[in-house]
Amino acid sequence: MLVRVFRLTDKTSNAFLKIAVWLTNGLLDQVTVLRFSIATILNFMVNSVVGITKRSVQMSQQAQRQAAKAVSVTDERRRVMAQRATSIVARTTPVTGIEITASSSRERVIEDPLLRQNRILSTFTVVLMVSLIAIVFWATNRDDNSGSSFVGALPQNTPNPATEVSLPTPEPPTVAPPIVFSDWQGTLVFSVREAGQEDLFVLQRGDEQPRRITNSPADDRDPAWSPDGRAIAFVSKRDGPWELYIMDVVTRRITRMTSTTHFVGAPTWSPDGAFLAFEGYNPETGGLDIYIMPIDRSTPPQPITTNPGPDFSPSWEPSQGRKIAYTSIRNGTQDIYILNLDNPNEFDAENITNTPTIHEDHAAWSPDGTRIAYSARVDGVEGVYVRVLGDSNSEQIVGRGAMPTWEPINGTSIFYSQQFQSQRSTISGGFPGRFGTSGNAVIVNGIVADLDWTASETQIPAVIADYPPVPPIVDVQPDADGLYRLALLQGVKVEGDTTGVAYLNERVYPSFNALRLAVLEKTGWDFLANLESTFWSLDRQPEIGHPRESWHYAGRAFAFNREYAFEAREPTVVVVREDRDLGVYWRVYVRVSAQVQNGLLGEPLRAIPWDLLSRGSGDVAAYNEGGKLSTTVPSGYYIDFTQLAADYGWYPIPSDRSWRVNTPGLLFWVFVNTDNLTWRDAMRELYTEAELQRFLNDDIDPSDVSLPNVEGTDTELNEISTDEPDTQTDEEVPDNPRPSTPEA
């Protein structure tokens, strides 16, 4: 009973939370719409009150004059009536009758003008109130294409049409016109990651879609325009490890600039085009540092930072060329620093953000060198910010997104990217000092990163990808009963199951095997050969903190060995906390094999890990928060497993709300492939409606539970050799295996 009450309470809380989010979004939308009409309404009300006051004074004065006139007329009539009464007295008419008649006449004369003026004033007041209500109703129900509104996840700004009004209104606030991609000048270059492959693309005036400019089977990324717009510096794995290259966009000639086994990335040009700064792995510090090298390669690259923590993402000041901004992780915080090349002592570098709880990155200078744009995640929302140098209170948000780049001529606008679906992005424009994006955002298939903008408009022809396309996943057909089978994962062991065998829904096992091979290729060892769990039979009870409607039951989830993340020294798995909207997620990094910890595979870490072990260290704050940010970043090379898994359709799930006090609720080790199905539809791929209802009603008898149809598949991965951890030998699997019920 308690369990059912808990589930009901949990679902009700989630429902109320979603309703609250929806109402909040709606409220913010209306507030945004009203922001430009409030001034007009207030001015209208002030002018109306002033007008009413003046009109009331005029009406009062007029009423006084009319009343005085009426009194004068009444006195005259009373005098006449008195004379008439005197004559009537002689005729024995009672005086009292005359007095009553005179009194009645006076009352009629005085009352009529005041009543008339009161009715006019009341009518005018009612008309005024109705007008105000109509204005408020109009302002809160304006057309979606006016003002500032939210279209999907993107705020849009479009100019308001001029409207004539009868009452005087103040001048409307200045609203910058939206960036129209047919009007802007110059050329954007950026990288796009699609299906696990990264290439360089450009976008020029008049382009409806980006054009590919590199087609190597290896990854190309981190592009940066030369000051004259003739060349692009970038990094690539086309010769094995990550190296630095320069491509002449006119001749298409590519020159290799570095020859090292250690990682290099994120190049940036000096204003005179004579030097490059970039991030590189420093074996002496065990992390990333900033290097400078001449374009003519007359001297080898020299580090200008040697901080024990990572220093990365450099950006060379384009005006005078004597400063470099970069991201640095020091003492458990990530901020943007500026190093003066006239005094290249990194300990004298200026921390311009200095926000212990917010991690900034991707600094970009304005053309005049007075402002810096950067991206940061605040309260679960990633945004682009602008700060005026020398003014600590000048930070302003431009829009939702990351990796900004300035308009290169006078810095009037900023382009940036935003990932709005799992594998889709937008390129949008914004304005420093104003929140909102242009109405003409370009939608790109893939993940857009590393934008850079040049004023040059040299025509760059597109190229066709010089590698085979990703083979489509064959759509598996269900059996005659309409149900799909479970697929046996050959060579994969499940440590949390007594039989040690692994199953997945046959519709997702090809993507899992493809992911397993990709991880093996990029780490040098078979990370997914030993799992904690895959498919769950219906008689299995989830751990506390796991959702009852788990995707494990649908055969669409796997969990790697969570203990990898609790290793004290050089952990196999590192997790980085990511607050997204209302959920807590974890980005997973997997350490490459010791045999290739020389830069051939993987990359150095650029993020602060979450210290899971600190919860048991005696630190009260860490215990209450389920851990804390690590004070150090592990050295060595890792791969971004979360990003790689997403390339094959596998995504992490948010932690349970109890994760701070309940370690099983962290759930960073669970990845799911939903194929955009609801959980119920996914369950109906394996079970009949009656079986599903019995499960939902907790009416499952373990003795009656049998697995869905099982088909042994995929022998391609049987003979994979691994370096770490040791691979267990395969065991025989019965034709219709049925694991015993694991402990909860």
TAHUFEN-V215238 format. One record per backbone hydrogen bond with DSSP energy under -0.5 kcal/mol. NH is the residue of the N-H (numbers start at 1). CO is the residue of the C=O. If there is no record, write none. Layout:
NH,CO ; NH,CO
//
This chain:
5,1 ; 6,2 ; 7,3 ; 8,4 ; 9,5 ; 10,6 ; 11,7 ; 12,8 ; 13,9 ; 14,10 ; 15,11 ; 16,12 ; 17,13 ; 18,14 ; 19,15 ; 20,16 ; 21,17 ; 22,18 ; 23,19 ; 24,20 ; 25,21 ; 26,22 ; 27,23 ; 28,24 ; 29,25 ; 30,26 ; 31,27 ; 32,28 ; 33,29 ; 34,30 ; 35,31 ; 36,33 ; 37,34 ; 38,34 ; 41,37 ; 42,38 ; 43,39 ; 44,40 ; 45,41 ; 46,42 ; 47,43 ; 48,44 ; 49,45 ; 50,46 ; 51,47 ; 52,48 ; 53,49 ; 54,50 ; 55,51 ; 56,52 ; 57,53 ; 58,54 ; 59,55 ; 60,56 ; 61,57 ; 62,58 ; 63,59 ; 64,60 ; 65,61 ; 66,62 ; 67,63 ; 68,64 ; 69,65 ; 70,66 ; 71,67 ; 72,68 ; 73,69 ; 74,70 ; 75,71 ; 76,72 ; 77,73 ; 78,74 ; 79,75 ; 80,76 ; 81,77 ; 82,78 ; 83,79 ; 84,80 ; 85,81 ; 86,82 ; 87,83 ; 88,84 ; 89,85 ; 90,86 ; 91,88 ; 92,89 ; 93,88 ; 98,94 ; 99,95 ; 100,96 ; 101,97 ; 102,98 ; 103,99 ; 104,100 ; 105,101 ; 106,102 ; 107,103 ; 108,104 ; 109,105 ; 110,106 ; 111,107 ; 112,108 ; 113,109 ; 114,110 ; 115,111 ; 116,112 ; 117,113 ; 118,114 ; 119,115 ; 120,116 ; 121,117 ; 122,118 ; 123,119 ; 124,120 ; 125,121 ; 126,122 ; 127,123 ; 128,124 ; 129,125 ; 130,126 ; 131,127 ; 132,128 ; 133,129 ; 134,130 ; 135,131 ; 136,132 ; 137,133 ; 138,134 ; 139,135 ; 140,136 ; 141,138 ; 142,139 ; 146,143 ; 149,156 ; 151,149 ; 151,154 ; 152,150 ; 154,151 ; 155,153 ; 156,149 ; 157,437 ; 158,147 ; 176,174 ; 181,179 ; 183,180 ; 184,180 ; 187,454 ; 188,203 ; 189,452 ; 190,201 ; 191,449 ; 192,199 ; 193,447 ; 194,192 ; 194,197 ; 197,194 ; 199,192 ; 201,190 ; 202,211 ; 203,188 ; 205,186 ; 206,181 ; 207,204 ; 211,202 ; 213,200 ; 214,200 ; 220,198 ; 221,235 ; 224,233 ; 226,231 ; 229,226 ; 232,247 ; 233,224 ; 234,245 ; 235,221 ; 236,243 ; 237,219 ; 240,237 ; 241,239 ; 242,599 ; 243,236 ; 245,234 ; 246,255 ; 247,232 ; 248,253 ; 249,230 ; 249,247 ; 252,248 ; 255,246 ; 257,244 ; 258,244 ; 265,279 ; 267,222 ; 268,277 ; 270,275 ; 273,270 ; 276,293 ; 277,268 ; 278,291 ; 279,265 ; 280,289 ; 281,263 ; 282,287 ; 283,281 ; 285,282 ; 286,282 ; 287,282 ; 289,280 ; 291,278 ; 292,302 ; 293,276 ; 295,274 ; 297,294 ; 302,292 ; 304,290 ; 305,290 ; 311,288 ; 312,327 ; 315,325 ; 317,323 ; 324,339 ; 325,315 ; 326,337 ; 327,312 ; 328,335 ; 329,310 ; 330,328 ; 330,333 ; 332,631 ; 333,330 ; 335,328 ; 335,333 ; 337,326 ; 337,335 ; 338,350 ; 339,324 ; 340,338 ; 341,322 ; 341,339 ; 342,322 ; 343,340 ; 344,341 ; 345,343 ; 346,344 ; 348,345 ; 349,346 ; 350,338 ; 352,336 ; 352,350 ; 353,336 ; 356,354 ; 358,355 ; 360,334 ; 360,358 ; 361,375 ; 364,373 ; 366,371 ; 369,366 ; 372,387 ; 373,364 ; 374,385 ; 375,361 ; 376,383 ; 377,359 ; 378,376 ; 378,381 ; 381,378 ; 383,376 ; 384,399 ; 385,374 ; 386,396 ; 387,372 ; 389,370 ; 389,387 ; 391,388 ; 392,390 ; 394,391 ; 396,386 ; 398,384 ; 399,384 ; 401,382 ; 402,417 ; 405,415 ; 407,413 ; 411,407 ; 414,430 ; 415,405 ; 416,428 ; 417,402 ; 418,426 ; 420,418 ; 420,424 ; 421,424 ; 424,421 ; 425,444 ; 426,418 ; 427,442 ; 428,416 ; 428,426 ; 430,414 ; 431,434 ; 434,431 ; 436,398 ; 437,155 ; 438,429 ; 440,179 ; 441,438 ; 442,427 ; 444,425 ; 446,423 ; 446,444 ; 447,193 ; 448,446 ; 449,191 ; 452,189 ; 454,187 ; 461,459 ; 463,212 ; 466,215 ; 476,474 ; 479,483 ; 482,479 ; 484,685 ; 486,709 ; 487,504 ; 488,711 ; 489,502 ; 490,488 ; 490,713 ; 492,489 ; 493,529 ; 494,500 ; 495,493 ; 495,531 ; 496,532 ; 497,494 ; 504,487 ; 505,555 ; 506,485 ; 508,505 ; 509,505 ; 512,508 ; 513,509 ; 514,510 ; 515,511 ; 516,512 ; 517,513 ; 518,514 ; 519,515 ; 520,516 ; 521,517 ; 522,518 ; 523,519 ; 524,520 ; 527,525 ; 529,526 ; 530,527 ; 531,493 ; 531,529 ; 532,559 ; 533,559 ; 535,503 ; 536,552 ; 540,537 ; 546,543 ; 550,548 ; 553,550 ; 555,552 ; 556,551 ; 558,671 ; 559,533 ; 560,669 ; 561,530 ; 562,560 ; 564,561 ; 565,562 ; 566,563 ; 567,564 ; 572,564 ; 573,564 ; 574,589 ; 576,587 ; 578,585 ; 580,578 ; 580,583 ; 581,380 ; 581,579 ; 583,580 ; 585,578 ; 585,583 ; 587,576 ; 588,586 ; 589,574 ; 590,639 ; 591,572 ; 592,637 ; 593,523 ; 596,593 ; 597,594 ; 598,596 ; 599,596 ; 601,596 ; 603,638 ; 609,607 ; 610,575 ; 611,609 ; 611,628 ; 612,610 ; 614,611 ; 615,612 ; 616,613 ; 617,614 ; 619,614 ; 620,618 ; 623,619 ; 624,620 ; 625,621 ; 626,623 ; 627,622 ; 628,611 ; 630,609 ; 638,603 ; 639,590 ; 641,588 ; 641,639 ; 642,588 ; 644,640 ; 645,641 ; 646,642 ; 647,643 ; 648,644 ; 648,645 ; 649,646 ; 650,645 ; 651,672 ; 653,670 ; 655,584 ; 656,665 ; 659,656 ; 661,658 ; 662,658 ; 665,662 ; 666,663 ; 670,667 ; 671,558 ; 672,651 ; 673,556 ; 677,674 ; 682,678 ; 683,679 ; 684,680 ; 685,682 ; 686,683 ; 687,683 ; 692,688 ; 693,689 ; 694,690 ; 695,691 ; 696,692 ; 697,693 ; 698,695 ; 699,694 ; 701,699 ; 702,700 ; 704,701 ; 705,701 ; 705,702 ; 711,486 ; 713,488 ; 718,715 ; 720,717 ; 737,734
//
